[in-house]
């Protein structure tokens, strides 16, 4: 297990107070900002001045004080120099890849990724002249063998959505450095639990919509990276975050920042419950998959990467083998047992469940789903922290018995 403490790093940064001394920071909702000297304006546009060079703000699509406060805390959590907050997780992914890659470039990606990301890499980016080769996330040899002279990025999810395959981040980092490539890691499933940057990741992305916000009431993303890459992304003339405009609203940034102090508590409890329920399901001979179980193929790998004390995450899967059986189980769990909600997304305080093949991975062709190990009956459960654990276990067991799975 790693010794890095995200919570400790977050407490080291400067505390932001409200403009009148409030314990919470103020929300700066202004879209544009005044300069006192006319000569300052051209200096901002040339990059000579800015929020980090003299404290000069220009326009909230560029930098905003409230959004910057959240970015500093998230950078500290992920162990990076800096960060850029975006309007969604997909905005973070697309802006990052389009900043690094140009027409004619190539990406090697895990084949076990979110359906929207797969569609971006497999359908949209080829129209821009950027190709992607997909390989199994645990196969380091396949990653290296797929590298071409025009390759610029290795792309993975720390814990793959929805198969929960684990990427070997230290191994991939060695390959990336050997070939002078950027290792980009989506860490959405494992905030605080795993810190890719300390194992060599160049860019760490999150959909803040999920665990980090935790209330399923905002859409947001973040790119955690070096200061130099932040300046590239926000360059007034060529920056993808500046020109494509995936701007985070200041009120959204404030809301997310207010939930960061209890992220550790939430992640620990999500993980505790997921482990307990997975162990029970395994004892009932249910086809359950969870990285915390010793039966998980990459259990030892993820154990070597996790930060001690945060658990193995709040997501497990149950393979029902068929879509019909998966839908039957979810129907019982939601509408009879009140165990959770049939909905996409994850990281909510209530349990969210979905049949990934026909929902969040539906952008991926069936033959590719089969190749990546995604069963049509795989139910992904993002276990919540409401209700008692014993009651939730009883509800799940009753539903499984009623549909004939135990």
VENTA-V781192 format. One line per field, one symbol per residue. psi: psi as a letter, one per 20 degrees, with the letter a starting at -180 (. if undefined). burial: + if it has 24 or more other ideal C-beta (glycine too) atoms within 12 Angstrom, else -. A space follows every 50 residues. Layout:
psi=???
burial=???
This chain:
psi=qqipnggghhihrppprrijjqhqqqoojphqqqqhphihghhghijhqa hjmikoqgqihfqpgghhgggghhgghjkrhaqpqrirghhggggghhhh qrpirqqpqqinrqhhgghghhgghhijjoqppprphinhghghiiprhj phqpprpgoqojikqpqnggghgggghhjlrpoppokhilqhgpnhhijj phppqqoihcgggijljqprrqoparhghghghjpihiphhghhkmppqh hggggghiihhjgggghghgggggggggggghhjkqnqpphipiiphkgh ghhihqppiiajrjprqpoihqgghghgghgghgigikhapoqrarjriq ppqqoghjeijiipqghhgghikoqijpoppnpajqrqggghgggggggh hhjki.
burial=-+-+-++-++--+--+--------+-++----+----------+--+-++ ++---+++++++++++++++++++++++++++++++++++++++++++++ +---++++++++++++++++++--+----+++++++++++--++-++--- +++++++++++++++++++++++-++--+-++++++++++++++++++++ ++++++++++++++++-+++++++++--++++++-+--++++-+-+++++ -+++++++++--++-++++++++++++++++----++++++++--+-+-- ++--+++--+++++++++++--+-++++++++++--+-++++-+++++++ ++++++++++++++---++--++++++++++++++---+--++-+++-++ --+-+-
